[in-house]
Amino acid sequence: MTREQKKEYNKKYYEKNRDKLLTHKKEYNQKHRERIKQYAREYSKKYSREHKEQINKACRIRTHAIMGHCKDVRGNKCEMCGRLDGLDFHHKNPKDKRFKISSRYYLTDSLLEELKKCFLVCKNCHQKRHKELRVANG
């Protein structure tokens, strides 16, 4: 039997016995649930150790892209003085803050909602803003 014939046979077998195979798979997964979870945890740890640099690099690239998009959404310049570099996000009302913008790795609706609660300011204006808040709060 050639490779293509075997592939075709397996496909037909699966189509014919789909319900039986899925039931068997579900039963197996329920019976061996803890063992499967343990294997997944161990594999994840091992993969993370072996590919740490790749994972960190991908994370940095993704975070950089997300932050770039977030800054584009807010105008890509300081909303107080107009500077284009050294930009931070400052929450208008710290009590409404759910998370730090820079702590997100994916562009989600919740991130876009959080952006609406922020100013985009340069580092100098950000310090001034916090100083004003400290003075106002006594």
PASEBA-1860 file (N, C-alpha, C; in nm, 3 decimals):
! residues 138
1> MTREQKKE> 0.086/-0.118/0.000/0.000/0.000/0.000/0.090/0.124/0.000 ~ 0.067/0.213/-0.094/0.147/0.335/-0.102/0.101/0.435/0.005 ~ 0.179/0.534/0.021/0.148/0.637/0.121/0.014/0.705/0.093 ~ -0.011/0.736/-0.032/-0.137/0.801/-0.071/-0.257/0.710/-0.047 ~ -0.240/0.580/-0.078/-0.348/0.485/-0.054/-0.378/0.473/0.095 ~ -0.273/0.469/0.176/-0.289/0.460/0.321/-0.361/0.584/0.373 ~ -0.323/0.698/0.323/-0.386/0.824/0.363/-0.535/0.822/0.328 ~ -0.568/0.777/0.210/-0.707/0.770/0.164/-0.786/0.669/0.249
9> YNKKYYEK> -0.724/0.555/0.279/-0.788/0.453/0.362/-0.819/0.510/0.501 ~ -0.721/0.578/0.562/-0.740/0.637/0.696/-0.852/0.741/0.695 ~ -0.857/0.819/0.591/-0.960/0.921/0.579/-1.099/0.858/0.574 ~ -1.115/0.754/0.490/-1.243/0.684/0.480/-1.280/0.616/0.612 ~ -1.182/0.555/0.675/-1.206/0.487/0.803/-1.254/0.588/0.908 ~ -1.188/0.702/0.911/-1.228/0.804/1.008/-1.371/0.852/0.981 ~ -1.402/0.880/0.857/-1.537/0.926/0.822/-1.643/0.822/0.860 ~ -1.612/0.695/0.837/-1.705/0.587/0.866/-1.724/0.567/1.017
17> NRDKLLTH> -1.617/0.583/1.095/-1.619/0.553/1.239/-1.601/0.677/1.326 ~ -1.633/0.792/1.273/-1.608/0.919/1.342/-1.666/0.922/1.484 ~ -1.793/0.890/1.499/-1.858/0.897/1.631/-1.792/0.803/1.732 ~ -1.763/0.683/1.687/-1.699/0.584/1.774/-1.561/0.632/1.819 ~ -1.484/0.684/1.724/-1.350/0.733/1.756/-1.353/0.851/1.851 ~ -1.445/0.944/1.830/-1.455/1.061/1.918/-1.499/1.021/2.058 ~ -1.592/0.926/2.067/-1.636/0.877/2.198/-1.519/0.811/2.271 ~ -1.443/0.729/2.200/-1.327/0.664/2.259/-1.225/0.767/2.308
25> KKEYNQKH> -1.200/0.868/2.228/-1.104/0.972/2.264/-1.150/1.046/2.389 ~ -1.279/1.079/2.395/-1.334/1.150/2.511/-1.322/1.065/2.638 ~ -1.355/0.936/2.628/-1.344/0.846/2.741/-1.199/0.834/2.788 ~ -1.107/0.821/2.694/-0.965/0.810/2.727/-0.919/0.936/2.800 ~ -0.955/1.053/2.747/-0.914/1.179/2.808/-0.970/1.195/2.950 ~ -1.093/1.151/2.971/-1.151/1.159/3.106/-1.081/1.063/3.201 ~ -1.053/0.944/3.155/-0.989/0.842/3.239/-0.847/0.882/3.277 ~ -0.775/0.943/3.186/-0.634/0.976/3.208/-0.611/1.126/3.223
33> RERIKQYA> -0.710/1.197/3.270/-0.706/1.343/3.278/-0.584/1.397/3.354 ~ -0.561/1.345/3.474/-0.450/1.394/3.556/-0.315/1.367/3.492 ~ -0.300/1.248/3.433/-0.175/1.213/3.368/-0.149/1.304/3.248 ~ -0.253/1.336/3.173/-0.241/1.424/3.056/-0.203/1.565/3.101 ~ -0.266/1.614/3.208/-0.233/1.747/3.260/-0.088/1.753/3.307 ~ -0.046/1.648/3.380/0.091/1.643/3.431/0.191/1.645/3.315 ~ 0.165/1.567/3.212/0.252/1.565/3.095/0.259/1.702/3.030 ~ 0.143/1.768/3.017/0.139/1.900/2.954/0.220/2.001/3.035
41> REYSKKYS> 0.209/1.995/3.168/0.286/2.087/3.254/0.435/2.065/3.237 ~ 0.475/1.937/3.241/0.618/1.905/3.227/0.671/1.946/3.090 ~ 0.594/1.920/2.986/0.635/1.957/2.851/0.649/2.109/2.839 ~ 0.553/2.181/2.896/0.556/2.327/2.890/0.680/2.382/2.959 ~ 0.711/2.329/3.077/0.830/2.374/3.150/0.957/2.344/3.071 ~ 0.965/2.222/3.018/1.083/2.182/2.940/1.098/2.270/2.817 ~ 0.988/2.293/2.744/0.992/2.375/2.624/1.035/2.518/2.659 ~ 0.980/2.570/2.768/1.013/2.707/2.809/1.161/2.720/2.842
49> REHKEQIN> 1.217/2.620/2.911/1.360/2.623/2.945/1.446/2.617/2.819 ~ 1.410/2.527/2.729/1.492/2.504/2.609/1.482/2.617/2.507 ~ 1.371/2.690/2.508/1.348/2.794/2.407/1.330/2.932/2.469 ~ 1.391/2.952/2.586/1.371/3.076/2.662/1.405/3.200/2.579 ~ 1.519/3.198/2.512/1.559/3.316/2.434/1.464/3.344/2.319 ~ 1.420/3.239/2.250/1.325/3.257/2.140/1.194/3.314/2.191 ~ 1.147/3.261/2.303/1.020/3.307/2.360/1.031/3.452/2.402 ~ 1.141/3.488/2.470/1.160/3.626/2.515/1.171/3.721/2.397
57> KACRIRTH> 1.242/3.679/2.292/1.257/3.764/2.174/1.122/3.788/2.108 ~ 1.044/3.681/2.091/0.912/3.694/2.030/0.822/3.784/2.114 ~ 0.833/3.770/2.246/0.753/3.851/2.338/0.791/3.999/2.325 ~ 0.920/4.028/2.319/0.966/4.167/2.304/0.917/4.226/2.172 ~ 0.927/4.149/2.066/0.883/4.197/1.934/0.733/4.226/1.936 ~ 0.656/4.133/1.992/0.511/4.151/1.998/0.476/4.271/2.085 ~ 0.541/4.284/2.201/0.513/4.397/2.290/0.547/4.529/2.223 ~ 0.660/4.533/2.153/0.701/4.655/2.082/0.597/4.693/1.977
65> AIMGHCKD> 0.547/4.593/1.904/0.446/4.619/1.801/0.316/4.668/1.863 ~ 0.276/4.607/1.974/0.152/4.646/2.043/0.165/4.789/2.096 ~ 0.278/4.820/2.158/0.298/4.954/2.212/0.300/5.058/2.099 ~ 0.361/5.022/1.987/0.360/5.112/1.871/0.219/5.140/1.823 ~ 0.137/5.036/1.818/-0.002/5.055/1.776/-0.077/5.141/1.878 ~ -0.055/5.115/2.006/-0.123/5.193/2.111/-0.086/5.341/2.101 ~ 0.041/5.367/2.076/0.085/5.506/2.062/0.024/5.570/1.938 ~ 0.012/5.494/1.831/-0.055/5.544/1.709/-0.199/5.582/1.738
73> VRGNKCEM> -0.267/5.498/1.816/-0.407/5.524/1.850/-0.421/5.656/1.925 ~ -0.325/5.686/2.014/-0.331/5.807/2.096/-0.262/5.927/2.029 ~ -0.219/5.915/1.905/-0.166/6.031/1.833/-0.016/6.033/1.816 ~ 0.058/5.944/1.883/0.202/5.928/1.867/0.285/6.051/1.904 ~ 0.231/6.137/1.993/0.308/6.250/2.044/0.253/6.287/2.181 ~ 0.333/6.357/2.259/0.292/6.398/2.393/0.170/6.490/2.381 ~ 0.068/6.458/2.458/-0.055/6.537/2.451/-0.044/6.669/2.528 ~ 0.067/6.687/2.601/0.085/6.812/2.675/0.182/6.908/2.604
81> CGRLDGLD> 0.295/6.853/2.555/0.395/6.943/2.495/0.424/6.912/2.348 ~ 0.380/6.797/2.297/0.399/6.766/2.156/0.525/6.689/2.122 ~ 0.607/6.651/2.222/0.729/6.574/2.195/0.694/6.441/2.132 ~ 0.789/6.388/2.053/0.765/6.264/1.981/0.840/6.144/2.040 ~ 0.931/6.167/2.135/1.009/6.055/2.188/0.991/6.041/2.339 ~ 1.027/5.924/2.390/1.019/5.898/2.534/0.876/5.904/2.585 ~ 0.783/5.838/2.517/0.642/5.850/2.551/0.596/5.742/2.649 ~ 0.510/5.781/2.743/0.449/5.693/2.842/0.298/5.712/2.840
89> FHHKNPKD> 0.230/5.614/2.896/0.086/5.628/2.915/0.058/5.667/3.059 ~ -0.028/5.766/3.077/-0.066/5.811/3.212/-0.218/5.802/3.223 ~ -0.265/5.730/3.324/-0.410/5.717/3.344/-0.467/5.848/3.395 ~ -0.576/5.891/3.335/-0.642/6.015/3.375/-0.689/6.005/3.520 ~ -0.749/5.894/3.555/-0.794/5.871/3.692/-0.734/5.738/3.739 ~ -0.637/5.743/3.831/-0.571/5.619/3.875/-0.668/5.516/3.934 ~ -0.782/5.559/3.984/-0.879/5.465/4.041/-0.946/5.380/3.934 ~ -0.949/5.429/3.810/-1.010/5.355/3.699/-0.912/5.258/3.633
97> KRFKISSR> -0.787/5.260/3.676/-0.682/5.179/3.615/-0.704/5.031/3.645 ~ -0.719/4.949/3.541/-0.735/4.805/3.558/-0.602/4.732/3.542 ~ -0.513/4.783/3.456/-0.382/4.722/3.434/-0.291/4.822/3.364 ~ -0.160/4.793/3.366/-0.063/4.875/3.295/-0.071/4.844/3.147 ~ -0.070/4.947/3.065/-0.076/4.928/2.920/0.043/4.843/2.873 ~ 0.160/4.869/2.927/0.281/4.800/2.882/0.286/4.654/2.925 ~ 0.195/4.610/3.010/0.198/4.471/3.057/0.120/4.377/2.966 ~ 0.064/4.428/2.857/-0.017/4.345/2.768/0.063/4.300/2.646
105> YYLTDSLL> 0.043/4.174/2.608/0.115/4.118/2.494/0.028/4.100/2.370 ~ -0.101/4.123/2.385/-0.192/4.106/2.273/-0.285/4.226/2.263 ~ -0.323/4.260/2.143/-0.415/4.370/2.119/-0.557/4.318/2.138 ~ -0.622/4.363/2.243/-0.756/4.315/2.275/-0.850/4.434/2.293 ~ -0.979/4.405/2.300/-1.078/4.510/2.326/-1.053/4.575/2.461 ~ -1.015/4.496/2.561/-0.991/4.552/2.694/-0.872/4.649/2.692 ~ -0.771/4.619/2.610/-0.657/4.710/2.598/-0.700/4.841/2.533 ~ -0.782/4.833/2.430/-0.830/4.954/2.363/-0.919/5.037/2.456
113> EELKKCFL> -0.998/4.970/2.540/-1.080/5.041/2.640/-0.991/5.112/2.741 ~ -0.885/5.044/2.784/-0.792/5.103/2.881/-0.720/5.224/2.822 ~ -0.690/5.220/2.691/-0.624/5.332/2.623/-0.709/5.459/2.629 ~ -0.841/5.443/2.626/-0.930/5.559/2.632/-0.921/5.631/2.765 ~ -0.870/5.562/2.869/-0.858/5.620/3.002/-0.723/5.686/3.024 ~ -0.640/5.692/2.919/-0.502/5.739/2.934/-0.471/5.862/2.851 ~ -0.367/5.934/2.897/-0.300/6.038/2.819/-0.172/5.976/2.767 ~ -0.125/6.019/2.651/0.007/5.983/2.603/0.096/6.104/2.631
121> VCKNCHQK> 0.193/6.087/2.719/0.278/6.199/2.760/0.425/6.158/2.755 ~ 0.512/6.256/2.736/0.655/6.230/2.740/0.696/6.209/2.886 ~ 0.817/6.160/2.907/0.862/6.130/3.043/0.864/6.254/3.132 ~ 0.905/6.369/3.077/0.909/6.493/3.156/0.769/6.534/3.200 ~ 0.675/6.534/3.107/0.538/6.573/3.140/0.473/6.472/3.234 ~ 0.513/6.345/3.221/0.461/6.241/3.309/0.506/6.268/3.453 ~ 0.634/6.304/3.469/0.684/6.338/3.603/0.613/6.461/3.658 ~ 0.596/6.562/3.575/0.525/6.683/3.619/0.383/6.649/3.663
129> RHKELRVA> 0.317/6.565/3.585/0.179/6.525/3.615/0.170/6.456/3.752 ~ 0.264/6.364/3.779/0.264/6.294/3.906/0.299/6.388/4.022 ~ 0.388/6.483/3.996/0.423/6.580/4.099/0.300/6.665/4.134 ~ 0.227/6.709/4.031/0.104/6.785/4.054/0.003/6.705/4.136 ~ -0.008/6.577/4.105/-0.102/6.493/4.180/-0.058/6.475/4.326 ~ 0.074/6.461/4.349/0.124/6.448/4.487/0.097/6.575/4.567 ~ 0.122/6.690/4.502/0.099/6.819/4.569/-0.050/6.837/4.598 ~ -0.135/6.803/4.501/-0.280/6.818/4.518/-0.333/6.728/4.629
137> NG> -0.276/6.608/4.642/-0.322/6.515/4.746/-0.258/6.541/4.882 ~ -0.162/6.633/4.885/-0.100/6.675/5.009/-0.002/6.581/5.056
END
